[in-house]
């Protein structure tokens, strides 16, 4: 099953997760299906434009070079 961006329904390649108590947001490559409540699937465009709220930290764990094709588990 293809994961879709929560903002625009485009194919997702990034997972955004956060920990409210620590005021931290993480961006990671989508390597497996997103578990509801554990993160949000996002397309490359929306993940690239994400800005954290004032006082929050954004931790970008994405690989610098994205794979050309998604894994079969995600696609």
C-alpha positions in Angstrom: 0.0 0.0 0.0 1.4 3.4 -1.0 1.8 6.0 1.7 0.4 9.4 0.9 1.3 12.9 2.2 -1.1 14.1 4.9 -1.1 17.5 3.4 -1.6 16.9 -0.3 -2.1 13.1 -1.0 1.1 13.0 -3.1 3.3 9.9 -2.6 5.1 10.2 0.7 8.8 9.7 1.1 9.4 11.3 4.6 8.0 10.7 8.1 7.5 13.6 10.4 7.3 12.8 14.1 7.5 14.9 17.2 7.8 14.8 21.0 5.7 17.6 22.5 7.3 17.5 25.9 10.8 18.0 24.4 9.7 20.4 21.7 11.5 18.4 19.0 10.4 17.5 15.5 12.2 14.7 13.5 12.2 14.2 9.7 13.3 10.7 8.6 13.2 8.8 5.4 10.1 6.6 4.9 11.4 3.1 5.1 8.4 1.2 6.4 4.6 1.9 6.7 3.8 4.7 9.1 2.0 3.5 12.2 -1.0 5.7 13.0 -0.2 8.0 15.9 3.6 7.4 15.6 4.3 9.9 12.8 2.9 11.6 9.7 3.8 10.7 6.1 4.8 13.7 4.0 5.9 14.3 0.5 9.4 15.7 -0.3 7.9 19.2 -1.0 6.0 19.6 2.2 8.8 18.1 4.4 11.3 20.5 2.8 9.1 23.5 3.6 8.4 22.5 7.2 9.3 25.0 9.8 9.1 24.2 13.5 7.2 26.5 16.0 9.2 29.1 17.8 11.2 27.4 20.6 11.1 24.0 18.9 14.1 22.1 17.4 13.9 20.4 14.0 16.2 17.3 13.7 16.6 16.3 10.0 17.6 12.6 9.9 17.0 12.2 6.1 19.8 10.8 4.0 21.4 13.5 1.9 20.8 11.5 -1.3 17.3 10.0 -1.7 16.9 6.5 -3.3 15.4 6.6 -6.8 12.8 4.0 -5.9 10.8 3.3 -2.8 11.2 -0.1 -1.1 8.5 -2.7 -1.8 7.3 -2.5 1.8 6.4 1.2 1.3 5.3 1.2 -2.3 
